[in-house]
Each structure stands twice: as C-alpha cells, then as structure tokens.
Amino acid sequence: MRSRLLGLACAVAMSTALCGCGLHPLYADYGPDSGSQQIFRSIYVEPIDGEVAGYEMRNSLIDLLHGVNRPEEAEYRLTISIRQLIQSIAIENDASITRYNYSLYANYELTDRKTGKSIVKGSENTLSPYDVVASPYATEVAERNAQKTGARDIASRIQVELAVHFANNVPQK
C-alpha cells in the first residue's frame, strides 16, 4: 500500500514538472479550429510530378493536412519536387538481380499565396527495399508498393515538419 502511494506521488510530481517545462502536445486538439489543424486546412498541395510516388505523396499530404481543394481558397501553397532512384543491391553469380533499393528524395517549400514569400522549406528522403521474385507481375507490385510506402513516409515527415514550424512560429495576421 505504501509503495502504491509513493508511486502515485512520484507520478503526480513528474506530471506537474513536465507541465511547467513548456512542453505541449504538437497535435493537441483544443477545439474545431485550433492551432495546426486550422493552418493545415489553409494549405493547397500542388500536383507533384513523379507518377505513382508523386500521386501517392500528394494524396497522403491532402489527407494528413485536410488541405483545401482549390488553390484560390488557400492561404499557403505547398510545392514539392521529387527525385527517384532504383539501385540493384543483390546480384547473384549468374548476374541476375534479386533485390532493389528504391530511394525517394523530396524538396518542399511552403509559400504564402498572396505575397509569394517562402514560409518554410526543406528536404526529406527515404529508402524502401523490395525483392525480385519469379513472377514479373509480383515484382512490379513490390516496386509500386515500395514507391507508395516511400511517398507516404515522406508525406508524414513533411506534415511533422510543418507542424513543428507552425508550433514555433505562429503566423501573424
């Protein structure tokens, strides 16, 4: 009984200390139009070249940000350029390739729609390996899955970067 009370007292003391240190939840929802949710809803994600990866990344970002559908409704524009690279990494004695690395590199820039001023920019990259199997169709599916996985990973990272930026830099109206 005494150890439970001591444990409870420690938990209360630590939670009180954490509240006082300035930490706050990045994605906290304090209402329907709070913080990053409101800002995210005012971002238009420009179409991204790059076939499967570009399409998947744009759709993932729209879903994550709940962005606007039309550029004229947006306060911000998110522009992304991607570069894709496929490298063979496992080669058999007969020179057949059995494994590839799919690398995806993205440069992004968020700009104010009215002024054209750059708000935040950065770059992200990811690596998705996939195997070559006996069926060419299955190998094609594995490659597309690697592209989708990489695109979703980078979209998630961009969302976090934007959330951190806006949490530290509240836009002035």
DALINVEN-V435684 format. One record per residue. N is the residue number from 0. RES is the residue in three letters. PSI is psi in degrees with one decimal (999 if undefined). Layout:
n:res:psi
N:RES:PSI
N:RES:PSI
//
This chain:
n:res:psi
0:MET:-43.3
1:ARG:-37.8
2:SER:-31.9
3:ARG:-43.6
4:LEU:-39.8
5:LEU:-42.7
6:GLY:-41.9
7:LEU:-41.3
8:ALA:-41.0
9:CYS:-42.4
10:ALA:-42.7
11:VAL:-42.9
12:ALA:-41.8
13:MET:-39.5
14:SER:-34.9
15:THR:-40.8
16:ALA:-41.3
17:LEU:-37.2
18:CYS:-33.4
19:GLY:-11.0
20:CYS:-0.9
21:GLY:-0.2
22:LEU:139.9
23:HIS:150.7
24:PRO:132.6
25:LEU:-39.8
26:TYR:26.6
27:ALA:139.2
28:ASP:99.8
29:TYR:17.8
30:GLY:174.8
31:PRO:-29.2
32:ASP:53.8
33:SER:153.5
34:GLY:-121.4
35:SER:-29.5
36:GLN:-43.3
37:GLN:-42.8
38:ILE:-43.4
39:PHE:-37.7
40:ARG:-11.0
41:SER:16.5
42:ILE:129.9
43:TYR:126.0
44:VAL:115.2
45:GLU:150.7
46:PRO:145.1
47:ILE:125.6
48:ASP:151.7
49:GLY:23.0
50:GLU:-121.7
51:VAL:-48.3
52:ALA:-44.2
53:GLY:-44.5
54:TYR:-47.6
55:GLU:-40.9
56:MET:-44.3
57:ARG:-47.0
58:ASN:-39.4
59:SER:-42.7
60:LEU:-40.6
61:ILE:-42.9
62:ASP:-43.7
63:LEU:-38.2
64:LEU:-15.7
65:HIS:42.2
66:GLY:167.9
67:VAL:156.1
68:ASN:-22.6
69:ARG:136.9
70:PRO:-30.1
71:GLU:-15.0
72:GLU:-8.5
73:ALA:150.8
74:GLU:-27.6
75:TYR:153.4
76:ARG:131.9
77:LEU:115.6
78:THR:132.6
79:ILE:133.2
80:SER:139.2
81:ILE:155.6
82:ARG:133.4
83:GLN:145.0
84:LEU:130.4
85:ILE:123.7
86:GLN:135.5
87:SER:135.2
88:ILE:-14.5
89:ALA:112.7
90:ILE:128.4
91:GLU:171.5
92:ASN:-30.0
93:ASP:13.1
94:ALA:12.1
95:SER:142.6
96:ILE:131.9
97:THR:-6.9
98:ARG:141.9
99:TYR:154.4
100:ASN:126.7
101:TYR:117.3
102:SER:137.1
103:LEU:127.4
104:TYR:134.2
105:ALA:134.0
106:ASN:131.3
107:TYR:154.4
108:GLU:128.7
109:LEU:125.1
110:THR:153.9
111:ASP:127.1
112:ARG:-37.8
113:LYS:-43.0
114:THR:-20.5
115:GLY:3.6
116:LYS:137.1
117:SER:128.4
118:ILE:-51.2
119:VAL:144.8
120:LYS:158.6
121:GLY:-171.7
122:SER:151.6
123:GLU:155.4
124:ASN:159.2
125:THR:162.5
126:LEU:128.9
127:SER:108.5
128:PRO:154.7
129:TYR:154.8
130:ASP:151.2
131:VAL:128.2
132:VAL:177.1
133:ALA:-35.6
134:SER:120.9
135:PRO:-35.2
136:TYR:-44.0
137:ALA:-35.7
138:THR:-41.2
139:GLU:-42.6
140:VAL:-40.8
141:ALA:-39.9
142:GLU:-45.8
143:ARG:-37.6
144:ASN:-39.4
145:ALA:-39.7
146:GLN:-45.3
147:LYS:-43.9
148:THR:-45.4
149:GLY:-43.0
150:ALA:-42.5
151:ARG:-37.9
152:ASP:-47.6
153:ILE:-38.2
154:ALA:-42.9
155:SER:-40.7
156:ARG:-39.8
157:ILE:-40.7
158:GLN:-43.6
159:VAL:-43.4
160:GLU:-42.0
161:LEU:-40.6
162:ALA:-42.9
163:VAL:-43.3
164:HIS:-49.4
165:PHE:-25.9
166:ALA:-32.4
167:ASN:-18.5
168:ASN:86.8
169:VAL:125.7
170:PRO:140.4
171:GLN:128.1
172:LYS:999
//
